[in-house]
Amino acid sequence: MKILLLTHSGDFFTIDRVQQALEAIGTHPIRINTDLYPEEIKVNFHLEAGTPKVFIETPQGTIDTDEVEGVWMRRIWKPRLDKEIQGDFRNICLGESQTVLRNSLLLLDHAVWLDPLEHISRASNKLYQLKLAVKHGLQVPATLITNEAAQALSFYENKQDIITKMHDQTDYGMGRSAMQMNTYKVTPEHVEEFESLQYCPMTFQKEIKKACELRVVYVGGEFFTGAIDTSQSAQGGTDWRRSEINEAEWTHFSLPADVRAKLVSFMDELHLSFGALDLIHTPNDEYVFLEVNPLGEWGMLERDLDLPISKAIAHTLYKQIKTKQHTTTA
């Protein structure tokens, strides 16, 4: 059973743990460092006599994608091109390479994906997430996304304590030093800069008081949850990613049954078998949904809390492949 692991050459720990877990149950995982395409990895699409074929050539050998039964979607990374390629030609190479790679991978629709690219793309829409979260009974903060200074000022004056963050995906690493645009509390100094919203929209939300922040990893109906209290951190009180190393530690946490049920129905409607969800547990014992990252980080929870997330990913993908095999042959 061949399974592609889509990642990048700088990835570590999580990719290794999933690969080991897949090998332990008898599958043949193949790591594809997507940033090495097109310079070191070759992708060839052939269409002859009405039959499309996709081959991936890696330093370890050629993969006939017809033989691939599963795909773990960890990351698809931007190509790592030679620095001598610059200007418009570089932009063309980057754009064309990313498009061709993605479109070639979409042809692996005979394989089981954890998760399918089209599901990940739709689920990454933060506005859609908030809409669905409300639909499924989850609490969410009062939210404004705008590029209009007057709207931001009105929201600030009405809510007083608000935070701001970027809308686009920014979770690229399992550590606090990863490349991220974090969450910040809006100050009077920020208000003076609201006019710059005409160049770039921002997300504003009512600040939620915290007992702790939760990273909830959902895998095929299972929950693996870590809590972190950064209230004593000089920088991390608004966002745990801004805290210094050793200022706060992950601890085990168990979600109430009613919250788990709401999250299951939420993830089901997103058609996701995996997701890293961020919630706030308030001092009043309420649970407030912030967002879900369909490709979010979880390595720190497995590393620090010994949560078997990599095994859950491997077993969920394996089970889905076997279910499809049984359905196909029945």
C-alpha positions as CSV (number, residue, x, y, z in Angstrom):
1,M,0.0,0.0,0.0
2,K,1.8,3.1,-1.3
3,I,1.0,6.4,0.5
4,L,2.4,9.8,-0.5
5,L,3.4,12.2,2.3
6,L,3.3,15.7,0.8
7,T,5.6,18.0,2.8
8,H,8.7,20.1,2.3
9,S,12.4,19.6,2.9
10,G,12.6,21.6,6.1
11,D,9.8,19.6,7.8
12,F,10.7,17.5,10.8
13,F,9.3,15.5,13.7
14,T,5.7,15.3,12.7
15,I,6.4,14.0,9.2
16,D,8.9,11.5,10.7
17,R,6.4,10.3,13.3
18,V,3.6,9.8,10.8
19,Q,6.0,8.0,8.4
20,Q,7.1,5.7,11.2
21,A,3.5,5.0,12.3
22,L,2.5,4.1,8.7
23,E,5.5,1.8,8.3
24,A,4.5,0.1,11.6
25,I,1.2,-0.9,10.2
26,G,2.7,-2.3,7.0
27,T,2.2,0.5,4.5
28,H,4.8,2.0,2.2
29,P,4.9,5.8,2.9
30,I,6.8,7.9,0.3
31,R,7.9,11.4,1.3
32,I,7.6,14.1,-1.3
33,N,9.4,17.4,-0.5
34,T,7.2,19.6,-2.7
35,D,9.6,22.6,-2.4
36,L,12.1,20.6,-4.5
37,Y,9.8,20.7,-7.5
38,P,10.6,21.6,-10.3
39,E,14.4,21.6,-9.9
40,E,15.0,18.3,-8.1
41,I,11.6,16.5,-8.5
42,K,10.1,16.0,-11.9
43,V,6.3,15.6,-12.5
44,N,5.2,14.3,-15.9
45,F,1.7,14.2,-17.2
46,H,1.0,12.0,-20.2
47,L,-2.3,11.7,-22.2
48,E,-2.3,9.1,-24.9
49,A,-5.1,7.0,-26.3
50,G,-7.5,8.8,-23.9
51,T,-5.6,7.6,-20.7
52,P,-4.1,10.2,-18.4
53,K,-1.0,9.2,-16.5
54,V,1.1,11.1,-13.9
55,F,4.6,10.1,-12.9
56,I,6.6,11.7,-10.1
57,E,10.4,11.4,-10.4
58,T,12.4,11.8,-7.2
59,P,16.0,11.1,-6.3
60,Q,14.8,7.8,-4.8
61,G,13.0,6.6,-8.0
62,T,9.9,7.1,-10.2
63,I,6.4,6.9,-8.8
64,D,3.5,5.8,-10.9
65,T,0.7,7.6,-9.2
66,D,-1.8,5.0,-10.4
67,E,-0.3,2.8,-7.7
68,V,-0.8,5.3,-4.9
69,E,-3.7,4.4,-2.6
70,G,-3.4,7.2,0.0
71,V,-2.1,10.8,0.4
72,W,-1.4,12.6,3.6
73,M,-1.6,16.3,2.9
74,R,0.9,17.8,5.3
75,R,2.0,20.8,3.2
76,I,2.5,21.9,-0.4
77,W,5.4,24.4,-0.3
78,K,6.5,27.1,-2.6
79,P,9.3,26.0,-5.0
80,R,12.9,26.5,-3.9
81,L,14.3,28.0,-7.1
82,D,17.9,28.9,-7.9
83,K,18.6,32.4,-6.6
84,E,19.9,33.4,-10.1
85,I,16.4,33.2,-11.4
86,Q,15.0,36.7,-10.7
87,G,12.4,39.2,-11.8
88,D,9.4,38.4,-14.0
89,F,10.8,35.1,-15.1
90,R,11.1,34.0,-11.5
91,N,7.5,34.9,-10.8
92,I,6.4,33.0,-13.9
93,C,8.4,30.0,-12.9
94,L,6.9,30.0,-9.4
95,G,3.3,30.5,-10.5
96,E,3.4,27.9,-13.3
97,S,5.2,25.3,-11.1
98,Q,2.7,25.7,-8.2
99,T,-0.2,25.5,-10.6
100,V,1.1,22.4,-12.5
101,L,2.0,20.6,-9.3
102,R,-1.3,21.2,-7.7
103,N,-3.3,20.3,-10.8
104,S,-1.3,17.1,-11.3
105,L,-1.9,16.1,-7.7
106,L,-5.6,16.7,-8.2
107,L,-5.6,13.8,-10.7
108,L,-4.9,11.4,-7.8
109,D,-8.6,11.3,-7.1
110,H,-8.5,7.5,-7.1
111,A,-6.5,7.7,-3.8
112,V,-7.8,8.5,-0.3
113,W,-6.7,11.9,0.9
114,L,-6.3,13.1,4.4
115,D,-7.7,15.6,3.5
116,P,-8.7,16.3,-0.1
117,L,-7.3,19.6,-1.5
118,E,-10.7,21.0,-2.3
119,H,-12.0,20.4,1.2
120,I,-8.9,22.0,2.7
121,S,-9.3,25.0,0.4
122,R,-13.0,25.6,1.4
123,A,-12.4,24.9,5.1
124,S,-9.5,27.5,5.1
125,N,-12.1,30.3,4.6
126,K,-12.1,31.9,8.1
127,L,-15.4,33.7,7.4
128,Y,-17.0,30.4,6.4
129,Q,-15.6,28.8,9.6
130,L,-17.2,31.4,11.8
131,K,-20.6,31.0,10.0
132,L,-20.5,27.3,10.5
133,A,-19.3,27.5,14.1
134,V,-22.4,29.6,15.0
135,K,-24.6,27.1,13.1
136,H,-23.3,24.2,15.1
137,G,-23.8,26.0,18.4
138,L,-20.2,27.1,19.2
139,Q,-19.5,30.4,20.8
140,V,-17.5,32.8,18.7
141,P,-16.2,36.3,19.5
142,A,-17.8,39.4,18.1
143,T,-15.9,39.9,14.8
144,L,-15.2,42.6,12.2
145,I,-13.2,42.1,9.1
146,T,-12.8,45.4,7.3
147,N,-10.6,47.7,5.2
148,E,-12.5,50.8,6.3
149,A,-11.1,52.9,9.1
150,A,-14.5,54.2,10.3
151,Q,-15.8,50.7,10.8
152,A,-12.7,49.7,12.8
153,L,-13.0,52.8,14.9
154,S,-16.6,52.2,15.7
155,F,-15.9,48.6,16.6
156,Y,-13.1,49.7,18.9
157,E,-15.2,52.3,20.6
158,N,-18.1,49.9,21.1
159,K,-16.1,46.9,22.3
160,Q,-13.2,48.7,24.0
161,D,-11.0,45.6,24.5
162,I,-10.4,44.2,21.1
163,I,-7.6,42.2,19.3
164,T,-6.4,42.2,15.7
165,K,-4.9,39.6,13.5
166,M,-4.4,38.6,9.9
167,H,-7.1,36.7,8.0
168,D,-4.9,34.5,5.9
169,Q,-3.2,31.3,7.1
170,T,-0.1,32.1,9.2
171,D,0.5,28.9,11.2
172,Y,3.7,27.5,9.7
173,G,5.6,25.9,12.5
174,M,5.2,24.0,15.8
175,G,7.4,26.4,17.8
176,R,6.9,29.9,19.1
177,S,9.7,31.1,16.8
178,A,7.9,30.0,13.7
179,M,7.1,32.4,10.9
180,Q,3.7,33.8,12.1
181,M,1.7,36.9,12.2
182,N,0.3,36.7,15.7
183,T,-2.6,38.2,17.5
184,Y,-2.2,41.6,19.2
185,K,-4.3,43.7,21.5
186,V,-5.4,47.0,19.9
187,T,-4.0,50.1,21.6
188,P,-4.7,53.8,21.1
189,E,-1.5,53.9,19.1
190,H,-3.0,51.3,16.7
191,V,-6.2,53.4,16.4
192,E,-4.1,56.2,15.0
193,E,-3.0,53.9,12.2
194,F,-6.5,52.7,11.1
195,E,-6.3,54.7,7.9
196,S,-3.8,52.2,6.6
197,L,-6.6,49.7,6.5
198,Q,-7.3,51.1,3.0
199,Y,-4.3,49.1,1.8
200,C,-4.8,45.9,3.7
201,P,-7.9,44.6,5.5
202,M,-7.6,43.3,9.0
203,T,-9.6,41.1,11.4
204,F,-10.8,42.6,14.7
205,Q,-12.4,40.6,17.5
206,K,-13.7,41.3,21.0
207,E,-11.0,40.2,23.4
208,I,-12.0,37.0,25.3
209,K,-10.9,36.6,28.9
210,K,-8.9,33.4,29.3
211,A,-8.4,30.7,31.8
212,C,-6.2,29.1,29.2
213,E,-5.8,28.7,25.4
214,L,-6.5,25.3,23.8
215,R,-5.0,23.6,20.8
216,V,-7.5,20.9,19.9
217,V,-6.3,18.4,17.3
218,Y,-9.1,16.5,15.6
219,V,-8.3,13.2,13.8
220,G,-11.1,11.0,12.5
221,G,-13.5,11.7,15.3
222,E,-10.8,11.7,18.1
223,F,-9.7,14.7,20.1
224,F,-6.2,15.4,21.4
225,T,-6.1,18.6,23.4
226,G,-3.4,20.7,25.0
227,A,-3.9,23.7,27.2
228,I,-1.5,26.5,27.7
229,D,-1.7,29.4,30.2
230,T,0.4,32.4,29.2
231,S,-1.2,34.9,31.6
232,Q,2.2,35.5,33.2
233,S,3.9,36.0,29.9
234,A,4.9,39.6,29.0
235,Q,4.2,39.0,25.3
236,G,2.2,35.9,25.1
237,G,-0.9,36.9,27.1
238,T,-2.8,37.7,23.9
239,D,-1.4,34.8,21.8
240,W,0.6,31.9,23.2
241,R,2.9,31.9,20.1
242,R,4.4,35.2,21.3
243,S,5.5,33.8,24.7
244,E,9.1,33.1,25.4
245,I,10.3,29.5,25.7
246,N,9.8,28.2,29.2
247,E,7.3,30.9,30.1
248,A,4.4,28.5,29.7
249,E,4.0,24.8,29.2
250,W,1.4,22.6,27.5
251,T,-0.8,20.5,29.8
252,H,-3.3,17.8,29.2
253,F,-6.9,18.9,28.9
254,S,-10.2,17.1,28.4
255,L,-13.1,18.8,26.5
256,P,-16.6,18.4,27.8
257,A,-18.8,16.0,25.8
258,D,-21.2,18.7,24.6
259,V,-18.3,20.8,23.1
260,R,-16.8,17.7,21.5
261,A,-20.2,16.9,19.9
262,K,-20.5,20.4,18.4
263,L,-17.0,20.2,17.1
264,V,-17.6,16.8,15.5
265,S,-20.7,18.1,13.6
266,F,-18.7,21.3,12.7
267,M,-15.8,19.2,11.2
268,D,-18.2,16.9,9.5
269,E,-19.8,19.8,7.6
270,L,-16.3,21.0,6.6
271,H,-15.7,17.4,5.3
272,L,-12.4,17.3,7.3
273,S,-10.9,14.3,9.0
274,F,-8.1,16.4,10.4
275,G,-7.9,19.9,11.8
276,A,-6.0,21.9,14.5
277,L,-8.6,24.0,16.3
278,D,-7.9,27.0,18.5
279,L,-10.4,27.6,21.4
280,I,-10.3,29.7,24.5
281,H,-11.5,28.3,27.9
282,T,-12.8,31.3,29.9
283,P,-12.8,31.8,33.7
284,N,-16.5,31.3,33.5
285,D,-16.0,27.7,32.1
286,E,-17.1,28.7,28.6
287,Y,-15.5,27.5,25.4
288,V,-15.0,30.0,22.6
289,F,-14.1,28.9,19.1
290,L,-11.5,31.0,17.3
291,E,-10.5,29.0,14.1
292,V,-9.5,25.7,12.6
293,N,-6.4,25.2,10.5
294,P,-6.9,22.2,8.2
295,L,-3.1,21.9,8.0
296,G,-2.3,23.0,11.6
297,E,0.5,22.1,13.9
298,W,0.4,19.4,16.5
299,G,3.9,18.3,17.0
300,M,4.4,20.2,20.3
301,L,1.5,18.3,21.8
302,E,2.9,14.9,20.8
303,R,6.4,16.0,21.9
304,D,5.5,17.6,25.2
305,L,2.4,15.6,26.2
306,D,3.1,12.2,24.5
307,L,-0.3,12.4,22.7
308,P,-0.4,9.7,20.0
309,I,-1.5,12.0,17.2
310,S,0.8,10.6,14.5
311,K,-0.6,7.1,15.2
312,A,-4.1,8.4,14.9
313,I,-3.3,10.0,11.6
314,A,-1.8,6.9,10.3
315,H,-4.6,4.6,11.5
316,T,-7.3,7.0,10.2
317,L,-5.8,7.1,6.7
318,Y,-5.2,3.3,6.7
319,K,-8.8,2.7,7.8
320,Q,-10.2,5.0,5.1
321,I,-8.1,3.2,2.4
322,K,-9.3,-0.2,3.6
323,T,-12.9,0.9,3.7
324,K,-12.6,2.2,0.1
325,Q,-11.0,-1.1,-1.0
326,H,-13.8,-3.1,0.6
327,T,-16.5,-0.8,-1.0
328,T,-14.8,-1.1,-4.4
329,T,-14.6,-4.9,-4.4
330,A,-17.9,-5.5,-2.8
